[in-house]
Amino acid sequence: MRIEFPHVAREDFRWAQALLRIGSAPDNDLVLASGQAAPEHLRIHQDRRGWVLQVVPSADRIYVNARPVREQALLRAGDVVSVGDCRLLLRADEDPVQRPPLQVSEEGRGTVALRAVAGPLSGRVWSLLGNLELGAPGGVPLELPQGDVVVLRIGWEAGQLCLEAVRPCERHPLRVNGACVDKLALQPGDQVGVAMHRFVIDGPGMRPEPELLIPESWSQPLPEESAGPSSEVWWLIVTAAVLALGIALVLLIRF
């Protein structure tokens, strides 16, 4: 993962270790100015859930996509972490433009949705079975600072879910997983961001189900295959029938 510093002349910070320590003390992995962060302010580590941000108890709270975080928060590529007046934009190592396309069947499109996770539209969900426009008249309203306008279109093209900035804005570029794009084929889990808005692509049906491998033959013999010859089985059946008949006759004679 790497961190960009928007609107600041500072090189991107890259790291690959499991734990990243951020603060103003010189022994941190990422050192910020003393006026922005405590000596040890926050940590980011990776577990089975993904990237997890943890605020050091003695440090002031921070913000993730303008939402205050006092203890912990799950992060994803495209999130903006604010520490004081310093903004950290998280980006994945993989450039979404370079990844192979994902073809989706018509059956799988019915499960795809756009979910707002931050910004004024947070909590709302829109189906992506058809086309969806954001910021356009008659579409989903997309409020931006200072009255700026951005128009986005999401729709299906040749079996791919495509995002396009129909009317881009230089001050508020369109980003997917933190990377600036103009047009891109989306995949499940992608985070679309513009200004303070954050949307996530939910698409459980976009990826094909794994194939179940059924063995052609069993390695272990079946119980009937390991049994004795058929004549031996019939002998047992006849013996059991004779014993049952004898018991029935004895009971009939006694009573």
Salt bridges, closest charged atoms under 4 A:
GLU4 OE2 - ARG2 NH2 3.52
GLU4 OE2 - ARG91 NH1 2.81
GLU4 OE1 - ARG175 NH1 3.74
ASP12 OD2 - ARG2 NH1 3.60
ASP29 OD2 - ARG21 NE 3.89
GLU40 OE2 - ARG43 NH2 2.65
ASP47 OD2 - ARG49 NH2 2.96
GLU133 OE2 - ARG153 NE 3.24
ASP148 OD1 - ARG171 NH2 2.74
ASP148 OD2 - HIS172 NE2 3.14
GLU157 OE1 - LYS183 NZ 3.36
ASP190 OD2 - ARG99 NH2 2.37
ASP202 OD2 - ARG115 NE 2.62
